Every structure is written in structure tokens, then in C-alpha cells.
Amino acid sequence: LSSGINAEYGVSGGVHVCALDTRWRVLWRDTYHWEGPISDLRFLSIQGVLCLVVACAVEQVVLFSHLGRRCALSSPTLLPDSHQYDTPTCLRIMDIDHDGQPEILVGTYGCMLLVYKVTVTEEGCSGVVRYVRNYNSPLYSVCYSDITGDGLWEIVLLSHNGLHVLQRCLGTAAAIIARLIRDYTPTKSCPFFSEHLEV
């Protein structure tokens, strides 16, 4: 029985991943090395599969899938074009299109925000660029939060020039909310919604 998977990284270019049992004993460990420092690292759970996303300062962003398996770091998937815009500086995992599967957001020193859609199979995973946006200065951090307090989460980017807030178009947001309500199936475990909810 595993209590969790941990990962650590540093400027040496190495990423160390280990799985621990409920008594904090190491079940397995794995290491992968890059030629440059690691700028960010995030876990991603998609379609029930645990993955690890790693951004290196001098290489493409790498995605490792099926982390529950021993030696999971031996088969990396490169995210296309993630090295075309200078150093990948930051990563964030979020479901920005509300389809139930998270996307990978990559900010770069080359002033670009890249959004990837990831597909996972038994053999591995693949990523496709779904959205690209250019800024006037390098991006240092990206987060996802409801900073305006209107109930809709915004993408917040920190760049060399300041803070950028990407808000969802209200028409698009209303359509997504209507679809989610329409497709919602009430269950006994969620007593907050009526069985006769209408849109």
C-alpha cells in the first residue's frame, strides 16, 4: 500500500522520484538527469494515471506517465515546441476548458504562454499545443485563482512587466456552466442538488 509519491529537483539537473508506503519506507526510487537546471516540476493526474511534468532550463518540457510503475522515468515524452521560445520558466496544471481533464500551461522566458492537451494510453502519453499567446516580457509564474471574486477562475501570469489576468468571456462561461448543469447526474453522495434541476 503506497502512501504517496514524492519528487525533488534542483539546479544540478537531476529529478529524484520515490514511492513511500504507509510507514514511510521507500518502495522504489528513480532518477533522471538533464543537462541544465530544472526550472519547475508538477504532478498531473489524468484519466486515473499519475504523471510528472518537468521543465528544464535548456531542454524541452518532459512528461513522464504511469508513475505508479517501477522505473517510470525511463520513457519520457517531449512536449512539442516547448523549447522553441527560450527557457521554460514555469508550469501549472489546470482544467481551463472544463472538460474534466487538466491542461499543462507552460510559461517561457521567451514571452510565450503555451497550453497543452495531454492524452494518456497504456503505452505512454502525448501532448498537443492547443493555445499560444505572446507577451511583451518574460513569464515567471502562472496560477489559477478567482482573484476577482466573481466565481469564475482567472489565469494569472507574473511577467517582468507586471501582472496579467486572463478572464474568461462571460458568454463562454455561461455556456460551459449550462452544459455542466445539463450533464450533471445527481447521486446519493451529493445531497446539494435537486433531482429536478432544470436549465
Buried (B, 14 or more C-beta within 10 A) or exposed (E): EEEEBEBEBEEEBBBBBBBBEEEEEEBBBBEBEBEEBBBBBBBBEBEEBBBBBBBBBEBBBBBBBBBEBEEBBEEBBBBBBBBEBEBBBBBBBBEBBBEEBBBBBBBBBBBBBBBBBBEBEEEBBBBEBEEEBEBEEBBBBBBBEEEEEEEBBBBBBBBEEEEBEEEBEEEEBEEBBEEEEEEEEEEEEEEEEEEEEEE
